Amino acid sequence: MAVGWHMQSCIASAFGTVLVALVAAAPGPAQAEVLKFMRVCAGQKLCPFYELVLKPPPNWIQDQAATKQNGVQVMVPRGKNFGNAPALMYVKISSRQDNQPLEEFVRNSQQRWRESVGDTKIERIADIDRSGGQPAYLSYRYENPSQPQQRFEAVAFGIDRDKEGNDFFVMVALTGRHKAEIDRAMAAYTAFLKAH
């Protein structure tokens, strides 16, 4: 999650608005699925920020305030927000360096998670096929007893690219406090993954 984004948003709001407006006014991204933005970060430097061109699943919306505050694209059920959603989805995009294999990226990500959340349990589940001939998402279920806000999660990892042909890692998580809420949201989550 992006630390300090809320404080930086005042400084960068005009700049960010111009960037968003330019991207929105540009012709459709054709085959591009990842967009790159610049924002003000630590030390008043400009840092890249990536977003997936996405369409929330039916009856879900993107929570713009939570997206800006957390530095990841956050989606919640219609009528809910980041603070009161029983389950939410978020999308994090990372630059792919040196043609790193997806499996290695997943191993590294899970190793960092295990180091920070010692009681996590991670289970591999069936891969989720994607439309458009893109490789399937590698999919997992997480249980994190010491993390009450995200005690239960489904997490999928994939690769996508921008209009220049640069590859990016995509992580899509469905997270919440209660397993039953995650189970209820799995159909929407799976539909989102298949479409993206």
Contacts in CASP RR format, 6 or more apart in sequence:
PFRMAT RR
TARGET T0000
AUTHOR 0000-0000-0000
METHOD contacts of the structure
MODEL  1
MAVGWHMQSCIASAFGTVLVALVAAAPGPAQAEVLKFMRVCAGQKLCPFY
ELVLKPPPNWIQDQAATKQNGVQVMVPRGKNFGNAPALMYVKISSRQDNQ
PLEEFVRNSQQRWRESVGDTKIERIADIDRSGGQPAYLSYRYENPSQPQQ
RFEAVAFGIDRDKEGNDFFVMVALTGRHKAEIDRAMAAYTAFLKAH
1 70 0 8 1.000
1 71 0 8 1.000
1 72 0 8 1.000
2 41 0 8 1.000
2 69 0 8 1.000
2 70 0 8 1.000
2 71 0 8 1.000
2 72 0 8 1.000
5 39 0 8 1.000
5 68 0 8 1.000
5 69 0 8 1.000
5 70 0 8 1.000
5 71 0 8 1.000
6 68 0 8 1.000
6 69 0 8 1.000
8 39 0 8 1.000
8 40 0 8 1.000
8 41 0 8 1.000
9 68 0 8 1.000
11 40 0 8 1.000
11 44 0 8 1.000
12 39 0 8 1.000
12 40 0 8 1.000
15 38 0 8 1.000
15 39 0 8 1.000
15 40 0 8 1.000
16 37 0 8 1.000
16 39 0 8 1.000
19 37 0 8 1.000
19 38 0 8 1.000
20 37 0 8 1.000
23 35 0 8 1.000
23 37 0 8 1.000
29 35 0 8 1.000
29 53 0 8 1.000
29 163 0 8 1.000
30 163 0 8 1.000
31 161 0 8 1.000
31 163 0 8 1.000
32 53 0 8 1.000
32 161 0 8 1.000
32 162 0 8 1.000
32 163 0 8 1.000
33 52 0 8 1.000
33 53 0 8 1.000
33 160 0 8 1.000
33 161 0 8 1.000
33 162 0 8 1.000
33 196 0 8 1.000
34 50 0 8 1.000
34 51 0 8 1.000
34 52 0 8 1.000
34 53 0 8 1.000
34 93 0 8 1.000
34 160 0 8 1.000
34 161 0 8 1.000
34 162 0 8 1.000
34 166 0 8 1.000
34 168 0 8 1.000
34 170 0 8 1.000
35 50 0 8 1.000
35 51 0 8 1.000
35 52 0 8 1.000
35 53 0 8 1.000
35 162 0 8 1.000
36 48 0 8 1.000
36 49 0 8 1.000
36 50 0 8 1.000
36 162 0 8 1.000
37 48 0 8 1.000
37 49 0 8 1.000
37 50 0 8 1.000
37 51 0 8 1.000
38 46 0 8 1.000
38 47 0 8 1.000
38 48 0 8 1.000
38 49 0 8 1.000
39 46 0 8 1.000
39 47 0 8 1.000
39 49 0 8 1.000
40 46 0 8 1.000
40 47 0 8 1.000
41 47 0 8 1.000
48 95 0 8 1.000
49 71 0 8 1.000
50 93 0 8 1.000
50 94 0 8 1.000
50 95 0 8 1.000
50 168 0 8 1.000
51 73 0 8 1.000
51 91 0 8 1.000
51 93 0 8 1.000
52 73 0 8 1.000
52 91 0 8 1.000
52 93 0 8 1.000
52 160 0 8 1.000
52 170 0 8 1.000
52 196 0 8 1.000
54 62 0 8 1.000
54 73 0 8 1.000
54 75 0 8 1.000
54 91 0 8 1.000
54 192 0 8 1.000
54 196 0 8 1.000
55 195 0 8 1.000
55 196 0 8 1.000
56 62 0 8 1.000
56 75 0 8 1.000
56 192 0 8 1.000
57 75 0 8 1.000
57 188 0 8 1.000
57 189 0 8 1.000
57 191 0 8 1.000
57 192 0 8 1.000
57 195 0 8 1.000
58 188 0 8 1.000
58 191 0 8 1.000
59 77 0 8 1.000
59 78 0 8 1.000
59 188 0 8 1.000
60 75 0 8 1.000
60 76 0 8 1.000
60 77 0 8 1.000
60 78 0 8 1.000
60 89 0 8 1.000
60 188 0 8 1.000
60 192 0 8 1.000
61 75 0 8 1.000
61 76 0 8 1.000
61 77 0 8 1.000
61 78 0 8 1.000
61 79 0 8 1.000
62 73 0 8 1.000
62 74 0 8 1.000
62 75 0 8 1.000
63 74 0 8 1.000
63 75 0 8 1.000
63 76 0 8 1.000
63 81 0 8 1.000
63 82 0 8 1.000
63 88 0 8 1.000
65 81 0 8 1.000
65 82 0 8 1.000
66 74 0 8 1.000
66 76 0 8 1.000
66 81 0 8 1.000
66 82 0 8 1.000
66 83 0 8 1.000
66 88 0 8 1.000
67 73 0 8 1.000
67 74 0 8 1.000
69 82 0 8 1.000
70 82 0 8 1.000
70 90 0 8 1.000
72 90 0 8 1.000
72 91 0 8 1.000
72 92 0 8 1.000
73 90 0 8 1.000
73 91 0 8 1.000
73 92 0 8 1.000
74 82 0 8 1.000
74 88 0 8 1.000
74 89 0 8 1.000
74 90 0 8 1.000
75 88 0 8 1.000
75 89 0 8 1.000
75 90 0 8 1.000
75 91 0 8 1.000
75 192 0 8 1.000
76 82 0 8 1.000
76 85 0 8 1.000
76 88 0 8 1.000
76 89 0 8 1.000
77 85 0 8 1.000
77 86 0 8 1.000
77 87 0 8 1.000
77 185 0 8 1.000
80 86 0 8 1.000
80 88 0 8 1.000
82 88 0 8 1.000
86 176 0 8 1.000
86 177 0 8 1.000
86 178 0 8 1.000
86 181 0 8 1.000
87 174 0 8 1.000
87 175 0 8 1.000
87 176 0 8 1.000
87 181 0 8 1.000
87 182 0 8 1.000
87 184 0 8 1.000
87 185 0 8 1.000
88 174 0 8 1.000
88 175 0 8 1.000
88 176 0 8 1.000
89 172 0 8 1.000
89 173 0 8 1.000
89 174 0 8 1.000
89 175 0 8 1.000
89 185 0 8 1.000
89 188 0 8 1.000
89 189 0 8 1.000
89 192 0 8 1.000
90 172 0 8 1.000
90 173 0 8 1.000
90 175 0 8 1.000
91 170 0 8 1.000
91 171 0 8 1.000
91 172 0 8 1.000
92 170 0 8 1.000
92 171 0 8 1.000
92 173 0 8 1.000
93 160 0 8 1.000
93 168 0 8 1.000
93 169 0 8 1.000
93 170 0 8 1.000
93 171 0 8 1.000
94 105 0 8 1.000
94 168 0 8 1.000
94 169 0 8 1.000
94 171 0 8 1.000
95 166 0 8 1.000
95 168 0 8 1.000
95 169 0 8 1.000
96 105 0 8 1.000
96 159 0 8 1.000
96 166 0 8 1.000
96 167 0 8 1.000
96 168 0 8 1.000
96 169 0 8 1.000
99 167 0 8 1.000
102 135 0 8 1.000
102 138 0 8 1.000
102 157 0 8 1.000
102 158 0 8 1.000
102 159 0 8 1.000
102 169 0 8 1.000
103 138 0 8 1.000
105 157 0 8 1.000
105 169 0 8 1.000
106 138 0 8 1.000
106 157 0 8 1.000
109 157 0 8 1.000
109 171 0 8 1.000
110 122 0 8 1.000
110 140 0 8 1.000
113 120 0 8 1.000
113 122 0 8 1.000
113 142 0 8 1.000
114 120 0 8 1.000
114 122 0 8 1.000
117 144 0 8 1.000
117 146 0 8 1.000
117 147 0 8 1.000
118 146 0 8 1.000
119 144 0 8 1.000
119 145 0 8 1.000
119 146 0 8 1.000
120 142 0 8 1.000
120 143 0 8 1.000
120 144 0 8 1.000
121 142 0 8 1.000
121 143 0 8 1.000
122 140 0 8 1.000
122 141 0 8 1.000
122 142 0 8 1.000
123 140 0 8 1.000
123 141 0 8 1.000
123 142 0 8 1.000
124 138 0 8 1.000
124 139 0 8 1.000
124 140 0 8 1.000
125 139 0 8 1.000
125 140 0 8 1.000
125 141 0 8 1.000
125 154 0 8 1.000
126 139 0 8 1.000
127 136 0 8 1.000
127 137 0 8 1.000
127 138 0 8 1.000
127 139 0 8 1.000
128 136 0 8 1.000
128 137 0 8 1.000
128 139 0 8 1.000
128 156 0 8 1.000
128 190 0 8 1.000
128 193 0 8 1.000
128 194 0 8 1.000
129 136 0 8 1.000
129 194 0 8 1.000
130 136 0 8 1.000
130 137 0 8 1.000
130 193 0 8 1.000
130 194 0 8 1.000
130 195 0 8 1.000
130 196 0 8 1.000
131 194 0 8 1.000
131 195 0 8 1.000
134 159 0 8 1.000
134 160 0 8 1.000
135 158 0 8 1.000
135 159 0 8 1.000
137 156 0 8 1.000
137 157 0 8 1.000
137 158 0 8 1.000
137 170 0 8 1.000
137 172 0 8 1.000
137 193 0 8 1.000
138 156 0 8 1.000
138 157 0 8 1.000
138 158 0 8 1.000
139 154 0 8 1.000
139 155 0 8 1.000
139 156 0 8 1.000
139 157 0 8 1.000
139 193 0 8 1.000
140 154 0 8 1.000
140 155 0 8 1.000
140 156 0 8 1.000
141 152 0 8 1.000
141 153 0 8 1.000
141 154 0 8 1.000
141 155 0 8 1.000
142 152 0 8 1.000
142 153 0 8 1.000
142 154 0 8 1.000
142 155 0 8 1.000
143 151 0 8 1.000
143 152 0 8 1.000
143 153 0 8 1.000
144 150 0 8 1.000
144 151 0 8 1.000
144 152 0 8 1.000
144 153 0 8 1.000
145 151 0 8 1.000
148 177 0 8 1.000
149 175 0 8 1.000
149 176 0 8 1.000
149 177 0 8 1.000
150 173 0 8 1.000
150 175 0 8 1.000
150 176 0 8 1.000
150 177 0 8 1.000
151 176 0 8 1.000
151 177 0 8 1.000
151 178 0 8 1.000
151 179 0 8 1.000
152 175 0 8 1.000
152 176 0 8 1.000
152 177 0 8 1.000
152 178 0 8 1.000
152 179 0 8 1.000
152 181 0 8 1.000
152 182 0 8 1.000
153 173 0 8 1.000
153 174 0 8 1.000
153 175 0 8 1.000
153 176 0 8 1.000
153 182 0 8 1.000
154 173 0 8 1.000
154 174 0 8 1.000
154 182 0 8 1.000
154 186 0 8 1.000
154 189 0 8 1.000
155 171 0 8 1.000
155 172 0 8 1.000
155 173 0 8 1.000
155 174 0 8 1.000
156 171 0 8 1.000
156 172 0 8 1.000
156 173 0 8 1.000
156 193 0 8 1.000
157 169 0 8 1.000
157 170 0 8 1.000
157 171 0 8 1.000
158 169 0 8 1.000
158 170 0 8 1.000
158 171 0 8 1.000
159 167 0 8 1.000
159 168 0 8 1.000
159 169 0 8 1.000
159 170 0 8 1.000
160 167 0 8 1.000
160 168 0 8 1.000
160 170 0 8 1.000
160 196 0 8 1.000
161 167 0 8 1.000
161 168 0 8 1.000
162 168 0 8 1.000
170 196 0 8 1.000
172 189 0 8 1.000
172 192 0 8 1.000
172 193 0 8 1.000
172 196 0 8 1.000
174 182 0 8 1.000
174 185 0 8 1.000
174 186 0 8 1.000
174 189 0 8 1.000
175 182 0 8 1.000
176 182 0 8 1.000
END
